[in-house]
Amino acid sequence: MLFLLQKDGNTKNEYSIDNFILKNLIEDSYPLHTYKSVLLEDFYIYNYDEEGLFIDKNLKEKDDFPKEYIDAIPLGTIEFVRAFYKIFFNIEKEYPIEIPEVLRTDEFLKRKYEIVKRDDIPKIGKYFIKDVSELKKFSYSGYMEYFLTDDLFEEPKSKYDNHLYLSKDHLYQVSEVVDILSEYRIFAMNGSLYSITNYDGNPTLFPDINMINKAISIWYNQKDAPRSFNFDVAITKYGSLILEAHLISSIGLYSNVFGTNFLYAYKDTKDYILKNNHEITTFSNFDTFKRG
């Protein structure tokens, strides 16, 4: 497999930590796997005025690149991966998964949880909230009456306005705030647990492996599920619960140790994006949730 490995402009640290790990895995499996280093800037045409000041940028066309790139697998930041799929497949973006529909049950949630439009966000109360129409857009945990200020409901002043706004066209995940004692990152490949690592909290509190294996099996056996994926799992006084799920390309590798077979998880990610990438659906258990 050919990988397009995002290279940073900083010559001292040419790759992010994640891509440095992946670069070593690819090199260890040569010639089965190879890579080409690509800057994010290589995907764009930059436009400047007569004085040399930046005006804007436009994505290049797929014919501007070697033909082999269309079969390659991009490894890099969200913007890098997004640019690749837009250029070569006209896919606007990778949609967040959050918690798959089939796992939105009390057994795996263990908390009040909903995905709603902007106008249905609770106006008072303590909640965790995040935009789930965009990857890594924003998140907030606290009292809604302090967070939901009038300016959040305004429209952006321009396409370069980077202030936080709550779009009426987006969906938002709202969930009960629970005290998290420990957090783990779970990697699954081909329907089996591949790796598990503590990334926050008490590492002596181990998550419920039976629950994790059950969740992996249920989701993996859905016809539209990715073949490889990640769960972030929290341990609370109510037990182990799933915080969120992601494609492998959307998360950090943290302190895991990976074999070269892990590279196939990125192929699984590309297959999913090309075939099953779809917007998240609304959901709420606020009226039905019962804590066991």
C-alpha positions, 0 to 999 in steps of 0.5 A: 500500500502507498501512504501519503504521509503529511510532512510538517513545514518545520524541518527540525521536526518533520512529522507529528508524533503520530506520523513519526510512529506510522512512518517507522511502521511503513519503513519496517514493512517495506516493500509491502508498504511505501510512503510519499511525504506530502505537505498540506500546502501541496494540496492547494493553489495559493493566490496573492495580490500584486503586493504579494499579500495572501488573498485565498487558497483553492484546492488543486484538481486530481489531475494535478497529481500522480495517478497513483495518489488516488489509490493511496491512503492519507495520514495526517491532520483532519484538514490534510485528510479532508483535502485528500478526499475532496480532491480525489473523491469529491467527499466534503468531509469525514463525519463524526460517529460519536456513539454508533446507533446500535450502541445507544443503549443504557448498557453502553451509555450509562448516562443521559445522552442525546444528539439534537439540533441547536434549538433543542439544546437544554438551556439550563443544567450542567451538561457536556456539549459538543458539535457532532457535525464537524470533527474536533469542532468544540466541546464544553462541560459545565452549566448551560446558563453560563455557556449559551450566550446570545452571540453564540447564535449569531452568524459568522461575519465572514468565511475567515471568522473563527469565533465560536457559533452554534449553527442551526444546521448542525447537530450537537451531542449533549450528555449528563456530566459524570465523574470519570475515574479513568479513561482508556483508548480501545483499538479494534480490528477485524472484530477483535480487541487489538489494543487498550491503553490508559490515557487519563485517570487512575491506571489501576482501575481497569475497564469492563472487558466483557462490555468492551468485547460485546460492543466491538462485536455488535458494531463490527457485525453491522453491514455499514460498520468500519472494519477497524475503529476506536472506542474511548471508554470511561470508568465511573462509579456507575461502571464502564461506559463508552464516551465516543467512537472514531475511525482510526484516522481521527484519533491520536495513537498515544502510548500504544505499541503497534505492529505493522498490521495496524497499517491495515486499519487505515485502509479500513478507514478509507474503505469506510469513508468511500462507502459508508461515510454519512451524517450522524442521526438524532437521538435522545434517552433523556425521557427514558434513561434509568440508571441501573 
